Amino acid sequence: MKHKLFSGLTALALSLTACGGGGGEGDIGLPIGGGTGGGSASIRINFLTVEPSDLRNASYFTARWNVSYNSISGYTTEVYAYSSPTLSSSGASDYKITGMNCGSIYGTGCSADGYVSCTISLNTFGQRVISCKTPSGQNLPGRATFKVSGNGYIILKACVFDPLGAGTICDQKATPVILP
């Protein structure tokens, strides 16, 4: 009886090894959008473009990006209009234009490739107001005004959550523009 039990456990161990060992960190059989699979969560913005780059007289702009990420839950984005290419940790939210969740589980139309289309209009106070939509046409909540003008940057901040203990992992990329 002991021999049969040992033989059965050995056969089970060999079959698990032949199938890849039964999984490791991050390998739970679900797709990892835009990522490499396995391991801890990570994100890298490969590129960010803004068209047109001169927003002084523009009525719209589109920010497009591509990211490489490893996260089962997708990633979050925030788009900022800022005076320097790097966000400061204090007060950055004052310069936020919009944000959205990306990845196949959200249905916003962005995966590793994403974009937001934004219109620029004047409000009753003569301020240039920005409102944006997702690639699938959903209106993003809130309306923002430009807090800086002249030479500046559109900055994309993209983040993933690492459930293995690192917390939120972010990357950011800036592209120069002329702000209204």
CORPEFEN-V538732 format. One line per field, one symbol per residue. ss: DSSP state (h for helix, s for strand, l for the rest). A space follows every 50 residues. Layout:
# CORPEFEN-V538732
ss: ???
This chain:
# CORPEFEN-V538732
ss: lhhhhhhhhhhhhhhhhhlllllllllllllllllllllllsssssssss sllslllllsssssssssssllllsssssssslllllllllhhhhsssss ssllllllllllsssssssssslllllsssssslllllsllllsslllls ssssssssssssllllsssssssssssssl
